[in-house]
Each structure stands twice: as C-alpha cells, then as structure tokens.
Amino acid sequence: MSDAPFFHEPSGTIRFWVQIDGEYVGGSIAKETLHYCYYPKASDDQPLETYTRHAQEIESAVRRRFAQGSTSPILIRDYDLHDASGKGVE
C-alpha cells in the first residue's frame, strides 16, 4: 500500500506507509507527539502539515523500529524522535 499520508480522526493519528525492502510498512504518529516534538509553543499547528515537514525523520524512526523487530503498524512515540535530553535521535 502506498497511499498518501492522512489524518485519522478517530485515533488522532497521522497514518502513513514506508517502503522497506520492497514492502510497505504501516506507521502512525499521534497529533500530540507531532505537536510536542516539533511545535510545543504553537497553538495553530496542523498534524498533517507537521508530518509532511518532518516526514524524513519520522520515516527514519519507523525504519529503526522495524530493524529492531517491531511489526507493522508501528506507532512512533516521542522517544523514537528525541532522546531523554530532548535531542534528536540519529
């Protein structure tokens, strides 16, 4: 599946797919995670727009989790993007 990312209202998440080794792995990230990781001082941030601006970093987090044995769909959380010091994870 390679549909465009979308905001899933009932769960409050952006749902998306990442191609890894020829297969599509589902991923999701909560609007709250997007807000607190990227725009904690904003009051008008939009989850889908935030995802789009940071898709490369978020998709890298999915790839890391998949390589560690997580199965699809992979929910990305704050600590997948930032370590305890608040710095980005590489």
Secondary structure, 3 states (H helix, E strand, C coil): CCCCCEEECCCCEEEEEEEECCEEEEEEEEHHHHHHHHCCCCCCCCHHHHHHHCHHHHHHHHHHHHHCCCCCCEEECHHHHECCCCCECC
